[in-house]
Amino acid sequence: MKKIVVIFNGGTISMKVDPKIKAAVPSLTGEEIMHMVTGIEKHAEVKSYNFSSFPSPHMTMEKMMELRTFTLKIMEEENPDGVVITHGTDTLEETAFLFDLTIDTEIPIVFTGAMRSGSELGYDGPSNLAQSIVTASSKESRGRGVLVCLNGELNAAQEVTKTNSLSLNAFRTPSFGPLGIVDNNRVIYYRSNDVRQVEDIDVLETAVALVKTVAGMDSSYLKFLADQGAKGIVIEAFGRGNVPPQMVEGIRYALSKSIHVVIVSRCYEGRVYGSYGYEGGGKHLRTMGVIFGDSLPGQKARIKLMVALSLYHKAEDVRDWFEKDLYMEDSEWSS
């Protein structure tokens, strides 16, 4: 029987409604949640640990790194066949992606949570936890990177995003769909995700900002960020990676101060590309020196840039971390 470690880290899965304030607050311990996961002893030997009980919006980059250190310590001590980590859904994809980028292991690490609290009808915490334990126990899950399991669907941490504020199937992978499913306690994978980047880090560079582009936006905020000591800026641009011409001055200003600027799209699906050469167009920006972030959403590009800046100092190394095998050299771009 497989040995699975469950690390409880708060979120809605650990909450119940407080009758005084009539809203959900942290209430349930890991042991109480595990008691609701009936029959799991037939599938795995489970040992649980309590890391925290704080809500998802309380997660910080420092706490993410503390959770990472805690997880690696438990993995070293217990030598488990798989690890399951509970997490609030609001920031789950960011923590899971950080783990995926910085933990090199064949052992399955599965993040899960709940969309409904323990006081609501249809509380999904125990079922998500059970399916995650089954996933972590499966030999088919080995070597697939960090996984996210909710509502019976398995998604890759590098691809998944929260797409709905209340639905049980809130976690989706745009364009590509899930890796697989959990059906009747059986894990089935329909596709693989072989392209991964993993680098160990000791500290995380957190001075990275995220800016969403809107019509008529100017350079004032970009210049402010540059003057406030930002080491990197991720810009959620329009469509294929284009910004208003009024933002170009601010981007150029940031680049002149050796600040790394990554462009992604604010669109739900699709990747950025140098399709347009007008002022503020993707080709124009890349010629200036910005980095393209493929199909990453802004929140994940920010995590990836933090990791990159924790590893590299040269602009070409940071660019390679984002663009390797995804974009052509400038001389190869078609007109």
Disulfide bonds with the S-S distance in Angstrom:
none
